[in-house]
Amino acid sequence: MAEYKVKENQMLGEKNYSFKHKSGLEVFVFPKKMTTSYAILATRYGAVDNKFKLDTDSEFTCVPDGIAHFLEHKLFECEGGIDAFELFAKTGASANAYTSNTMTGYLFSCTENFYESLEILLDFVTHPYFTEKTVQKEQGIIAQEIKMYEDNPGARLHKELMKALYKKNKMRIDVAGTVESIGKITAEILYKCYNTFYNLNNMTLSICGDVDVSMVEQACDRMLTEAPKITVIRDTEDRDEPKEVNQKRVYCELDVSKPIFAIGIKDTDIPCNPSERMKKAYAMEILDEILFSQSSAFYNELYEENLIAQDLSSGCELAKGYSFNVISSESSDPEQVYNRFVAYIEETKKNGIDKTAFELAKRTVYASNIKSFDSTEDIANNFIFNHFDGADLLDAPEIIETIDAEYVTGLLNDCFKEEYYAMSVVNPIGE
């Protein structure tokens, strides 16, 4: 039996058990008396990992864009034509997977038969099966998916914004790749990437629900064998990213009734310390709440003038390899919205952040974080994201408490500068 470590946040009334399985897999279990249990098995491997080598290799291996996403699709297809979704259906579990720029996760949720479903998850993710024939079949399927997303206004808006913000950073790479890039994928390349990044020492299992940690370990014992210890070296050519944006404007035309826009704020000043990154991310959430929520002057003035739709959204994404803010909505005049945004930020800098607005926004972000602990899915997924970034989800409430108005004001002054702004616009066809 492995040695279990326990971490508890008494204020939250939440704790997790963790252990390093003899196979090399990290396991974290949040016991929670809820009707639904949730598990995600994730690897530190995403769209940005298109150039890598082992420490025993003399040269880097370069692979086609989109291969992490392609691999995610292929793993559900088991030898003998069996589909992992069919196996989960027999236990009553709902399964899925996703690939981001920095990770790939395989997951399921269920109300019964948890350990049987966990064995299915551990089994199919650790037993890849690719042939040239099945790869060619999948190329056609994913090519259609790529074309579908090319015509999806929201997906295209974000994709073009990343290209506008970044010149070198691999956040520019679309997770699915291109029709041309996935056409270069072979079974041999898939196995190369799988054996490199799906090594259990590079993976983490996060579980939340009415489960027993010792029974989780027993399931791991039954399904997993010890993985060889390897050291993966990832390409860092994109680290020398300029502070200013790559392009100020990007436009495309799709089947929309009115233009949609996304204003991006690029941030290259990323803290080295994971706890400081978490603090900055939550502080950015507080700042977004102050500046762009439905109680803000910016939202109400523009909405009353019919310059934006009711669903103005804002958000920050921050991890050790990237950081940006996005404000998006629908507008008949995105350029006027952009000009008003620039003027509003400068006016706020001049006048300062209202202390009452700050306290209200901080309470809103704090409450949202506390509420996320009511969901087994949110706990498991949020934990994985923070863990891969070097932070701990259970530290979040205390970190939010340390954020003061002075810190948030500093972010406003340092991060919101016009040379860091770019705007992506999707116009109706013909405009």
Buried (B, 14 or more C-beta within 10 A) or exposed (E): EBEBEEBEBEEBEBBBBBBEBBBBBBBBBBBBEBEBBBBBBBBBBBBBBBBBBEEEEEEEBEBBBBBBBBBBBBBBBBEEEEEBBEBBEEBEBBBEBBBBBBBBBBBBBBBEBBBBBBBBBBBBBBEBBBEEEBBEEBBEEBBEBBEEBBEBBEBBBBBBBBBBBBBEBBBBBBBBBBBEBBBBBEBEBBEBBBBBBBBBBBBBBBBBBBBEBEEBBEBBBEBBEEBEEBEBEBBEEBEEBEEBBBBEBBBBBBEBEEBBBBBBBBBBEBBEEBBEBBBBBBBBBBBBBBBBBEEBEBBEEBBEEEBBBEEBEBEBBBBBBBBBBBBBBBBEBBEEBBEBBBEBBEEBBEEEBBEEBBEBBBEBBBEEBBEBBEBBBBBBBBBBBBBBBBBBBBBBBEBBEEBEBEBBBEBBEEBBBEEBBBBBBBBBEEE
